[in-house]
Amino acid sequence: MPQATDRWGLDLTIAEAPAADTGFADRTATGLEAASMSAIQEELVTAYVTFSPDLPSKLGAALADPLVPLARLTAAYLLLQAHTTADHRRAADLADSLTRQAASDAEALNDRERAHLAVLRLLIDGRTDAAADALDVLLARWPTDMLALRLSHFVLFNRGRLADMVRSVTRSIAAWDDRPFRSYLDGMHAFALEELGEYRQAERLGRGAVEVDRTDLWSVHSVAHVLEMEARTEEGLTWFEGRDDDLVGAFARHLWWHRAIIHLRTGDHARLLELYDTRIQPGPALDGLSLTNAIDGLARLEFAGVDVGDRWLALVDAARHRIGYHDHPFNDSHFAYALARAGAQESAADLLAGMADWCDRPTTAAGVLTRVGLDTARAMAALGRDDRDTAVLLLERGREDRWQLGGSHAQRRLFELAEDFARKG
């Protein structure tokens, strides 16, 4: 079966013919095609790593061509990150197709690709910690696998496994040599260190990575976290100066959120509302991160005494879209507040009921929901409908365990501010 070598020095299988159940017309890649077809996977991983606005089109290309199994597998990873029922089903269908293909042909996937398929199945089953452990085993054997490294970075982050984040990226740094995106690894290392409170080393690594590539948004983000956590307002605002042309795409909304919460300390609320309308929420936010950015931004403004008008209403449809799929309790806690704050009490109740039902599942998220996620969402919904006593009780009860929700220290600060705001009532 044709093989190619990707830009990180790893073998990539190019299928001789698609599996019979893919629904694609039969065709075979020649040996000459195989090398060029590896670009489908390379471009998809590159778009993922760089938060490129072209990611949707690269995802579409991967889904459209069955001859690059790892590209379809990568697409399934990305679909799971949408945290919706429909995208979970699409990812599961891809995994099923690849599993049948691998079972029928021993050469359909190489060892690394089979390891990725095992990780994907764990993620589909909601066994997030087991998936993180499987990624660690994969990276121990193939430490220059950029896809596995980036995926591991985010999975570990959302599980609060910060020391494992450091260990994972430093192992890959030792093996990377001059492969593409070497500086990005320093930015990943910086973010893990920042979350551990190692601010000086984190800032040094993050700034160094941005000097190599100013468009490396995760490294820009890592430094922004240090400046926010140390309340270095003027330096934080300076850090973002001149970056407007670089801050494009869905993740850029998160960086504009960072800029806004740093700006909040200046008291220039008019400027903050302008940033919200033009950068954080310039149009419908369907992905979870953009939606939580918007909810967090409006909440912090209101907690500071700013009248945000009817902006909550624009978030209702996107929050409702998430009802029924509850593998990300951090996001759901935001959605509960937005729905209640917008007066959509029935939808807020439906979201909380869905989260309660999810607690019975044998998944990592179910454990988080049971321990702290459901109480946090109930608290935020209560605050949204101005039941401050309930909000205080539930937020106080979950304070020590809230790190399990995922998100960064800066993001979880919202729940501290919510508790303070509720107590003032």
Secondary structure, 3 states (H helix, E strand, C coil): CCEEECCCCCEEECCCCCCHHHCCCCCCCCHHHHHHHHHHHHHHHHHHHHCCCCHHHHHHHHHHCCCCHHHHHHHHHHHHCCCCHHHHHHHHHHHHHHHHHHHHCCCCCCHHHHHHHHHHHHHHCCCHHHHHHHHHHHHHHCCCCHHHHHHHHHHHHHCCCHHHHHHHHHHHHHHHCCCCCHHHHHHHHHHHHHHCCCHHHHHHHHHHHHHHCCCCHHHHHHHHHHHHHCCCHHHHHHHHCCCCCCCCCHHHHHHHHHHHHHHHCCCCHHHHHHHHHHHHCCCCCCCHHHHHHHHHHHHHHHHCCCCCCCHHHHHHHHHHCCCCCCCCHHHHHHHHHHHHHCCCHHHHHHHHHHHHHHCCCCCHHHHHHHHHHHHHHHHHHHHHCCCHHHHHHHHHHCHHHHHHHCCCHHHHHHHHHHHHHHHHC
